[in-house]
Amino acid sequence: MGKVLYGVDEFGEKLEGGVYITEHEMVKQRELSEKRRQYFRQMQQENILRIDFTEILGEFYFVNYRKLLKITNDNTALAFRYLYLCTFADKDGKLSFKGKDVLHKDFKRILNLNPKTAGSDVAELENYNLIYKVNDVYYVNLEYYIRKQKLPDEFKGKSARIIDKGVRELYEQSTPRNHAMLGKIVPLLEYINKYNNILCTKETVLEFDYTKIEPLSGYEICRICNRTVENSDRFLKELKHFVIDRLPFIRRVVDDTEYHLDCYIVNPYVIYMGSRNDHLEWTFKLFDLRSRRKR
């Protein structure tokens, strides 16, 4: 065991107190920390207009998945319903549905749940302070949600771009029983590569060169999602059953010729982790989206 060192975690954030790690682990942490700083500098230097992304992907918002995951914990159905609710929020967080402000009585219709479940979910969301009301009109908390291009510091490295239309398509084709399974994407968000949406190890989420990315296997994805590895094939098949614009929610890409890849990629029409349009090119190629016109 190495000597006591004060280090940083895999995201470059300071660890509380001293921890026993080896010199090799410290070197790896410093490398990851530098990659993280380079990524943030790149985000700050590039002046990418929001309209570019909306033309390609449609309207979107950012969710602070680190905070959301801490609060919702294992309640993945609630997490997925929250992601869906946020698609109806404006830049101030105010919820509106079909042109009208959202009141308590509207949640049953919006979430398409029975009154008891809808009431319970709203109570939990309010208890967690994910939503709140002002003069009976509901808002989503801007600590977890933001709808603008420039991210505040507390969102950087901890947020995902959520595409309104993609999440709505997922929600509307699913049943309440499916919500817990679809919400499994929340614990997976911190494993999505920042450039091409490949599900990979935390150590390679900031790796641009796809040949250096360490993809997650189906078994590893199931373990992160708290599903038994014995049912990994079934779980991944169920996820791929849900489609957005005729494309699967999650797709396995196996290429033994040009790119030599075997990985799982999240559909960018639901979630995109990157910050540049040209970084979408690789993801589009894998999903055969480049020839598609604006939706």
Sequence and secondary structure as in RCSB ss.txt:
>XXXX:A:sequence
MGKVLYGVDEFGEKLEGGVYITEHEMVKQRELSEKRRQYFRQMQQENILRIDFTEILGEFYFVNYRKLLKITNDN
TALAFRYLYLCTFADKDGKLSFKGKDVLHKDFKRILNLNPKTAGSDVAELENYNLIYKVNDVYYVNLEYYIRKQK
LPDEFKGKSARIIDKGVRELYEQSTPRNHAMLGKIVPLLEYINKYNNILCTKETVLEFDYTKIEPLSGYEICRIC
NRTVENSDRFLKELKHFVIDRLPFIRRVVDDTEYHLDCYIVNPYVIYMGSRNDHLEWTFKLFDLRSRRKR
>XXXX:A:secstr
   EE  B TTS B SS EE  HHHHHHHHHHHHHHHHHHHHHHH    HHHHHHHH SEEEEEHHHHHHHHTT 
HHHHHHHHHHHTTB TT BBEETTEE  GGGHHHHHT  HHHHHHHHHHHHHTTSEEEETTEEEE TTTEE SSS
  GGGTTTEEEEEHHHHHHHHHTS HHHHHHHTTHHHHGGGB TTT BBB GGGTT   GGG  B  HHHHHHHT
T  GGGHHHHHHHHHHSEETTEESEEEEEESSSS EEEEEE TTTEE  S STTHHHHHHHHT TT    
